[in-house]
Amino acid sequence: MSELLTDIEAIRAQFPILKREVNGKPLIYLDNGATSQKPQSVIDAISHYYEYENSNIHRGVHTLSQDATAAYEDVRKKVQKFINAKYDHEVIFTSGTTGGINLVASSFGENLVRKGDEILITAMEHHSNIVPWQMLCERKGAILKVIPISKEGEIDIEEFKKLIGPKTELISLVHVSNSLGTINPIKEMIDIAHAQNIPVMIDGAQAIHHIPVDVQELDCDFYVFSAHKMYGPTGVGILYGKEELLNDMAPWQGGGDMIKNVTFEKTTYNELPHKFEAGTPNIAGGIGLGAAIDFINSIGYDFIGEHEAELSRFAVSQLRDIKGLRFIGTAKERAGLVSFVLDGIHPYDTGVILDKLGIAVRTGHHCTQPVMNFFEVPGTVRASFAVYNTKQEVIRLVEGIERVKRMF
Amino acid sequence: MVGTVGNIERKEQEIIDEFSLFDDWMDKYEHIISLGKELPLIEEGLKTEDLLIKGCQSRVWLHAKLENGKVIFTADSDAIITKGIINLLISVLSNEEPDAIVNADLSFIDQIGLKEHLSPTRSNGLVSMVKQMKLYALAFKTQLNNPS
């Protein structure tokens, strides 16, 4: 491998959007938890597909289709290596994290869960890891139980152990919280669950771009994430599942690649991974995901993790001095974001003024309304970092917040 | 009828003129913030769930009543900038006849350089608010045309 890219200016230079101005000010993009920006290599990979390879995959004998199929399937192998899955057919392309969770809920969950059974999630899940389970529980007459969190935003492991019972059929956990930044002790929790033979699914949407993920080491049964939060395109994501579980699962959606043989009397289904990939997939998106993985590998998780942690620490140290600012989420193990509220100033108002200063932050409930209810706030202001962010941008954020305070 | 529509347009023009005095966005927003702060927009008792217009970003309560053939709006929000813009909306639309409210195009928000507040995602509270104000007006209009 070529030398790792660890110069922030050189990294920033790869992101064309970072050169633009917003409201007459240089863009400071601190909304990476919602979606990250894309490097030129990802944009080029997508353009290259449309310019040179565009055709449908898995079904053409012609050159374009074969090229496109090869490019797409190479990404599957790349993802396999990226998360250290045992087989490439354990890597299922989805529309994103939400798509992956819904697939598991609708296929695995549908078959597994009976009336009176229990599914466990945490109190810090975002809506995508709440609602599909609620819907499943409603269909089946099952019960959704919630693992409580502390005021710091950490899972109470003792409470978690107590909630596991003979009726617990499935546990679905967020790896890194999008509204609090907490990194959950998922390895420990998976081990606890597996001691009782309970499968565990991990929502890795907010983790995959911060932390290296090794699904075999974690021994998770399912792991889902989206490309767009890891410098890749929107509309594509990955569901990892253990081979034996995926093999036992019924297809979720019908049509296209998921079929082996169709007659009006009976249809036989394709094998893994195609069984779960109905219809023409987001081919360009998949290829873009491959380029995003290359981008992350070109920098390395050591540098990414360290740089984001440093930004986070720096932000906390700078913001701590602002009077009337209260952090939401103060767990010991946290990933690159800060979430806070300002006394007497609504997050929306803060967000509007920061935008005028060219600073993009997320405001609102971050699709984790239960978390906001728990902390009794209408929402928070969240600055979430990516590898291209700088300390100078954090300083601008702090100045922006001081300005907000003067205006209200 | 034409006179009433003209009334709304006249009020919109007054706001456009008022905002044209501000050189930069900062002054504009400071003015909106002061508009948000100055008005007791709604009685606390009226801030009920059924008057709440839910949005991702901020909460808005809207109340409407018909008095002497004119609609009287009151409203509130937990965010001050939203409240300031609501104040503008109310100063334009309140105390007007239902028909005129239904037909108002409210282009002034765009013209005073606050278009972003009308984009559906940016502040769904505000878009919903305009929609809700027009729905109230439409309901009152129907009520006036079909007295029981």
Interface residues (C-beta under 8 A of the other chain):
Chain A: N23 I345 H346 P347 Y348 D349 G351 V352 I353 D355 K356 T363 G364 H365 P378 G379 M407 F408
Chain B: W25 M26 Y29 E30 I33 C56 Q57 S58 R59 D78 A79 I80 I81 T82 E116 S123
